[in-house]
């Protein structure tokens, strides 16, 4: 094999816009909107009502089953519990809190400066109560992933590749707070009883690599693996193949090949929950792109709006085309900048009209480039054809469900087909058909 994983592309990185910037605190908003759905699974039920006083870190939403609690990111008074815009699209029930600017603490978590005496079950409980999810954007509950991996994982992988163009939130985290990531890795190594831990980073992060090499002498159980830059190396299955040579089977999970992958920011959140008793109430967000005046990495409170994050980066230029939650390959375009930043939002990308690559007349020329680029070895040109025809049987036969929506096919398509958009629709249709 010429590459460590199949397919992939080399889009322009554009990380120089924010790559050398340490994260700076964004102005604390006058009010925050905390959606009760910030994870894969059942949404939370509100634990507060309008008029209630809440403290910083107080649990304000929770529920049974695969549900992760949410917490107040400021102290103050609950103004409303009502539907509000969600960055993933549509609306979602949310708790609106008026900030009293006191940051009166109310976290139920207890700091453990030496967590060695805690059992695996106690650590998992802390992780859940802290509301930790996949902070790279997947938002899968970390406690569920950890529980299902117990006894099945020999390799824990920290995903610090951050292969999407423009985004440098994890790079900034590694340069500024490397110990948080490494200590968080130590916690999950203990829980999973893994024999090996690997922090994987792409070779375009030279400053972070130097910082980590200096830190790792104090963490003998963790190794650093520098990988050649290639998108989508940060995708879970591709990263496992790059690091271990193992291939996750179609329909399989990382634990099926003895691996567990967590984003670097997830490990940092584990550290803060266990060592500092802090739930997820803030995170590093890259605000960048050619259509924002002062690109930077910001430390923002969960529930601050996209509009406020953009304003903290100097505001939009007059040439703005689109504002995206996430990166240009897998991000979600925003129609309402009053939507709040949630746990899984690692970037706010402001694109100018020069980045508009859409076509008014998309057309497949059957060149096959999409098939060469697909890291999952799928056939996007046929998937697109059968989705357009509504042929669910063929979509299932061609494994549409294995599509990771990385956007490689759309990136290389000379006909500018909306491939990922149609595949998302096709996957929803397949799921609805199975449930019917």
Beta strands, then each sheet from edge to edge (+ up, - down):
strand 1: 24-25
strand 2: 31-35
strand 3: 45-46
strand 4: 53-54
strand 5: 59-62
strand 6: 70-71
strand 7: 76-85
strand 8: 91-99
strand 9: 155-159
strand 10: 196-202
strand 11: 222-227
strand 12: 259-263
strand 13: 282-288
strand 14: 296-301
strand 15: 320-325
strand 16: 332-333
strand 17: 347-352
sheet 1: 1+ 14+ 13- 17- 15+ 16-
sheet 2: 2+ 8- 7+ 4-
sheet 3: 3+ 5- 6+
sheet 4: 11+ 10+ 9+ 12+
end
